[in-house]
Amino acid sequence: MKKPLFTFIALSFFLLLTSCNSFVESKNDWIYLFDGSSTDGWITRSGSDLHSGWKIIDSVLTLNKKGADDYVKTDIMYGSEMFDNFELYVEWKIPVGGNSGIFYHVQENSGGSPEYQLIDDINYASIHDLAPYNKSVGFENPTQLHPLQQTASAYGMYEANSEMKIFNPAGEWNSSRIIFTEKQVEYWLNGKKVLSFTPWSDEWYERKNLGMFQNDKDYGESRTGYIGFQDYGDDLWLRNIKIKKL
């Protein structure tokens, strides 16, 4: 009787390990939010369908407002699923003078979403008048991009490490990665970690309450939400948008 009992216990243990391993593997699988073939799941931040300015061209999700009769500047989001802790990867390209951003923990029809900034660090200030806004928030050298406004910064909150940044200029592809947990957030640019911070920490709230978002009580308070991209009125190219749940 001992041998069948041992066999039963061993088989049960094996099945338990297999089940656990399968759960870990499935939890760590990449989920493609855009795979180059379909815009399924993508909507505007207000919940409507994407306007005709968004097209798939050569497997790239492309925003080209020229020729789009129904173009209205509006942010977009992947509305099929919310994410709390995650690792997000995306490849992107902007035009000369371009501006966009990656939003996370987006709630439909509300502001206050944290942003990974995407902008033409090199040319933006020479094309656009930054002074009025930058003066209103007290930035020195208001005609120039502030470090809190530059690519891979947590816009308005934490600046990216300029010494670690490898930034490909406008018209060339860059890759970005956001790793978000309640203990630490990491921003990566082209394979280099350029920023880390702790969300909802004392320092985080001090920066929020004394900085650019002091009048936005909802900023960053949501602990789950959608992934989105900013439409700032400029063309934009996106590919290989994928996410892991953590």
C-alpha positions in Angstrom: 0.0 0.0 0.0 2.9 2.4 0.6 4.1 2.4 -3.1 0.7 3.6 -4.5 0.5 6.2 -1.8 4.0 7.5 -2.5 3.2 7.6 -6.2 0.0 9.5 -5.6 1.8 12.1 -3.4 4.6 12.5 -5.9 2.1 12.9 -8.8 0.1 15.5 -6.8 3.3 17.4 -6.0 4.3 17.4 -9.6 0.9 18.6 -10.7 1.1 21.4 -8.1 4.5 22.5 -9.3 3.4 22.4 -12.9 0.3 24.5 -12.1 2.4 27.1 -10.2 5.0 27.3 -13.0 2.2 27.8 -15.6 0.8 30.6 -13.5 4.2 32.3 -13.2 4.8 32.0 -16.9 1.4 33.3 -17.9 1.6 36.1 -15.4 5.0 37.2 -16.9 3.9 36.9 -20.5 4.0 40.0 -22.6 0.6 41.3 -23.6 0.7 43.2 -26.9 -1.4 46.3 -26.8 -0.4 47.0 -30.5 1.2 44.2 -32.6 1.3 46.0 -35.9 -1.8 44.6 -37.4 -4.8 46.0 -35.5 -6.0 48.9 -33.4 -8.4 46.8 -31.4 -8.9 48.1 -27.9 -7.6 51.6 -28.7 -10.0 54.5 -28.1 -9.8 58.2 -27.3 -9.6 59.3 -23.7 -13.3 60.2 -23.8 -14.2 56.7 -25.0 -14.9 57.4 -28.7 -13.4 55.6 -31.7 -10.0 56.8 -33.0 -10.3 59.5 -35.7 -9.0 58.9 -39.2 -5.7 60.5 -38.4 -4.6 57.3 -36.7 -3.5 54.7 -39.3 -1.4 51.6 -39.4 1.3 52.2 -41.9 4.0 49.5 -42.4 3.0 47.9 -39.1 3.4 51.2 -37.3 0.6 53.0 -35.4 0.8 56.4 -37.0 -0.8 59.7 -36.2 -0.9 61.8 -39.3 -3.4 64.6 -39.0 -3.0 65.8 -42.6 -6.0 64.7 -44.7 -8.0 63.7 -41.6 -11.3 65.6 -41.9 -12.4 64.5 -38.5 -9.1 65.3 -36.7 -9.5 66.6 -33.2 -6.6 66.8 -30.8 -7.3 64.1 -28.2 -5.3 61.7 -26.2 -5.7 58.0 -26.8 -5.6 54.9 -24.5 -5.8 51.2 -24.6 -9.3 50.8 -23.2 -9.6 47.0 -23.0 -7.9 46.5 -19.6 -6.6 48.5 -16.7 -3.1 47.8 -15.2 -1.8 48.6 -11.7 1.8 47.1 -11.4 3.4 46.6 -14.8 6.3 46.7 -17.1 5.6 48.6 -20.3 7.7 48.7 -23.4 7.2 50.8 -26.5 9.2 52.1 -29.5 8.4 55.6 -30.7 9.4 58.3 -33.1 8.5 62.0 -33.2 9.0 64.8 -35.8 11.3 67.8 -35.5 9.7 70.0 -32.7 7.4 67.1 -31.7 5.8 66.6 -28.3 4.0 63.6 -26.8 4.0 61.4 -23.8 3.1 58.0 -22.3 0.4 58.1 -19.7 -0.4 55.3 -17.2 -3.1 54.8 -14.6 -5.4 56.8 -16.8 -9.0 57.1 -15.8 -11.5 57.9 -18.5 -12.5 61.6 -18.7 -10.2 62.7 -15.9 -6.9 64.5 -15.7 -4.1 63.8 -13.3 -2.3 60.9 -15.0 1.5 60.4 -14.5 3.4 60.9 -17.7 6.7 59.7 -19.2 7.6 62.6 -21.4 8.4 62.3 -25.1 9.7 65.4 -26.8 12.3 66.8 -29.2 14.8 67.9 -26.6 17.0 69.4 -29.3 14.7 71.6 -31.3 11.5 72.1 -29.3 12.4 75.4 -27.6 13.7 77.0 -30.8 10.3 76.3 -32.5 7.8 76.9 -29.7 7.3 79.8 -27.3 7.7 78.2 -23.9 8.1 81.5 -21.9 4.5 82.2 -20.9 3.8 78.8 -19.4 7.3 78.4 -17.9 7.1 81.8 -16.3 3.7 80.9 -14.8 5.3 77.9 -13.0 8.4 79.8 -11.9 11.0 78.1 -14.1 14.3 79.8 -14.5 15.4 80.3 -18.2 11.7 80.1 -19.3 12.5 80.1 -23.0 14.2 76.7 -22.6 12.9 73.3 -21.9 13.2 72.6 -18.2 14.7 69.2 -17.2 11.2 68.3 -15.8 9.9 68.8 -19.4 12.5 66.7 -21.2 12.3 63.2 -22.7 12.2 60.4 -20.2 11.4 62.7 -17.2 8.3 62.1 -15.1 6.8 65.2 -16.5 6.6 67.9 -13.8 7.8 65.6 -11.0 11.2 64.0 -11.5 13.9 64.8 -14.1 15.7 62.1 -16.0 19.4 61.7 -15.4 20.9 63.6 -18.4 24.3 61.8 -18.0 22.6 58.4 -18.5 20.4 59.4 -21.4 21.0 58.1 -24.9 18.5 60.1 -27.0 18.1 59.5 -30.7 17.0 62.8 -32.4 13.7 63.5 -34.1 13.0 61.2 -37.0 14.8 58.3 -35.4 13.4 55.4 -33.3 13.7 55.4 -29.6 12.6 52.8 -27.1 11.1 53.4 -23.6 10.4 51.2 -20.7 8.3 52.0 -17.6 8.5 49.6 -14.6 5.8 50.5 -12.1 5.4 49.0 -8.6 4.2 50.6 -5.4 7.7 50.3 -4.0 9.6 51.8 -7.0 9.1 53.3 -10.5 11.8 53.1 -13.1 12.0 54.9 -16.4 14.3 53.6 -19.1 15.4 55.1 -22.4 17.1 53.1 -25.1 18.2 50.4 -22.7 19.5 52.7 -19.9 17.7 53.4 -16.6 17.5 57.2 -16.4 15.1 57.7 -13.4 13.7 55.9 -10.4 11.4 57.1 -7.6 9.0 55.9 -5.0 5.3 56.7 -5.7 3.1 58.1 -3.0 6.2 58.7 -0.7 6.6 61.8 1.4 9.0 63.1 -1.2 6.5 62.3 -4.0 3.8 64.3 -2.2 6.1 67.2 -1.5 7.0 67.5 -5.2 3.3 67.2 -6.1 2.1 69.7 -3.6 4.8 72.3 -4.2 5.3 71.9 -8.0 3.5 71.9 -11.3 0.6 69.8 -10.0 -0.2 71.6 -6.8 -3.6 72.6 -8.1 -4.4 69.1 -9.4 -5.6 67.1 -6.4 -6.2 64.0 -8.6 -2.7 63.9 -10.1 -1.3 60.4 -9.6 -3.8 59.3 -7.0 -5.2 56.4 -9.1 -3.4 53.2 -8.4 -4.7 51.5 -11.5 -5.9 52.6 -14.9 -5.3 52.5 -18.7 -2.2 53.0 -20.7 -2.4 56.1 -23.0 -0.5 58.4 -25.3 -0.7 62.1 -25.6 -1.8 63.8 -28.8 -0.2 67.2 -28.6 -1.1 68.1 -32.2 2.1 66.6 -33.7 2.6 63.5 -35.8 3.7 60.4 -33.9 4.8 56.9 -34.7 4.4 53.9 -32.3 5.3 50.2 -32.6 5.9 47.2 -30.4 3.6 48.4 -27.6 3.6 45.6 -25.0 3.1 45.2 -21.3 3.7 42.6 -18.5 1.7 42.4 -15.3 3.8 42.5 -12.2 
